[in-house]
Amino acid sequence: MVKRVDDTVLDPALAKIATATTLTVCATDPVNYAGIAAVALASVTVSGADFTIADGTTSGRKTTVAEQAAVSITASGDADHTVLDDGTTLLYGTTAPTQTLTSGGTVTVAQWSIEIQDPA
């Protein structure tokens, strides 16, 4: 049996992620929105303009999150997660290459993508 999904099914999920207002670099994986504050090392305001929805690299659809340069570091620690939230909900979280951050410095979060693949 063939499995298929139309872009109009996948795009709303990616559009919801694109409602994020904050990108936060974290010392560990926060389990929910309330947990972000305890592990936040740096954060920056984002908007819909920072997200681009397009065909997926592998299949399906993806949203690409624009690079965030020179983000102010507010706490020292080893960063290994990046999360997106809309001010009330942790919308998406992912691992990131571990790097040591020092309060008072800056960090650049490279462009990255969130992909929802077509069913196999």
C-alpha positions as CSV (number, residue, x, y, z in Angstrom):
1,M,0.0,0.0,0.0
2,V,1.3,3.4,-0.9
3,K,1.5,6.1,1.8
4,R,1.4,9.7,0.9
5,V,0.7,13.1,2.6
6,D,0.0,16.4,1.0
7,D,2.0,19.6,1.8
8,T,-1.2,21.1,3.2
9,V,-1.1,18.6,6.0
10,L,2.6,19.2,6.9
11,D,2.8,22.9,6.4
12,P,0.5,23.9,9.3
13,A,2.8,22.1,11.8
14,L,5.8,24.0,10.5
15,A,3.8,27.2,10.4
16,K,3.0,26.7,14.1
17,I,6.8,26.4,14.9
18,A,7.2,29.6,12.9
19,T,5.1,31.4,15.5
20,A,8.0,31.2,17.9
21,T,9.0,34.5,19.5
22,T,12.2,33.3,21.2
23,L,15.1,31.1,20.4
24,T,17.0,30.0,23.5
25,V,20.4,28.3,23.8
26,C,20.2,25.9,26.8
27,A,22.6,24.0,29.0
28,T,20.3,20.9,28.9
29,D,16.9,19.9,27.5
30,P,14.1,21.7,29.2
31,V,11.0,19.5,29.4
32,N,8.5,22.3,29.0
33,Y,8.2,26.1,28.7
34,A,8.5,26.7,32.5
35,G,11.8,24.7,32.4
36,I,13.5,27.0,29.9
37,A,14.5,29.7,32.4
38,A,16.4,27.3,34.6
39,V,18.7,26.1,31.8
40,A,18.9,29.2,29.5
41,L,22.3,30.5,28.6
42,A,21.4,32.9,25.8
43,S,18.2,33.9,24.0
44,V,17.1,36.1,21.1
45,T,13.8,37.4,19.8
46,V,12.7,35.8,16.5
47,S,9.8,36.4,14.2
48,G,8.0,34.8,11.3
49,A,10.6,36.4,9.0
50,D,13.2,34.0,10.6
51,F,11.5,30.9,9.2
52,T,11.2,29.7,5.6
53,I,9.0,26.7,4.7
54,A,10.0,24.7,1.6
55,D,10.4,21.2,0.3
56,G,12.3,19.0,2.6
57,T,15.9,18.0,1.9
58,T,15.2,14.3,2.2
59,S,11.4,14.4,1.6
60,G,8.3,16.1,2.9
61,R,8.6,19.7,4.1
62,K,10.9,21.7,6.3
63,T,11.2,25.1,7.9
64,T,14.7,26.7,7.9
65,V,15.5,28.8,10.9
66,A,17.7,31.8,10.0
67,E,21.1,32.3,11.6
68,Q,21.1,34.3,14.8
69,A,24.4,36.2,15.0
70,A,26.0,37.7,18.1
71,V,23.3,36.6,20.6
72,S,24.2,37.9,24.1
73,I,25.2,35.2,26.6
74,T,23.5,35.8,30.0
75,A,24.8,32.8,31.9
76,S,27.9,30.6,31.7
77,G,27.7,26.9,31.0
78,D,28.0,24.2,28.4
79,A,25.3,24.7,25.7
80,D,23.9,21.6,24.1
81,H,20.3,22.3,23.2
82,T,18.4,24.9,21.3
83,V,14.7,25.6,21.8
84,L,11.9,27.7,20.3
85,D,9.0,29.0,22.2
86,D,6.1,31.4,21.7
87,G,6.0,32.9,25.2
88,T,3.8,30.2,26.7
89,T,4.7,26.9,25.0
90,L,8.0,25.2,24.2
91,L,7.3,24.6,20.5
92,Y,10.4,22.7,19.4
93,G,13.7,21.6,20.9
94,T,16.8,20.0,19.5
95,T,20.3,19.0,20.4
96,A,23.2,21.2,19.3
97,P,26.9,20.8,19.2
98,T,28.2,21.3,22.7
99,Q,30.1,24.5,23.3
100,T,31.2,26.3,26.4
101,L,29.6,29.8,26.8
102,T,30.7,32.5,29.1
103,S,28.4,35.2,30.4
104,G,29.0,38.6,28.8
105,G,30.1,37.1,25.5
106,T,28.1,36.3,22.4
107,V,27.2,33.2,20.5
108,T,26.0,32.7,16.9
109,V,23.4,30.1,16.2
110,A,23.9,28.8,12.7
111,Q,21.0,28.4,10.2
112,W,19.3,25.0,10.8
113,S,16.2,23.2,9.6
114,I,13.3,21.2,11.1
115,E,12.1,18.6,8.6
116,I,9.0,16.5,8.6
117,Q,9.5,13.6,6.2
118,D,6.9,12.0,4.0
119,P,5.5,8.7,5.3
120,A,7.6,5.7,4.2
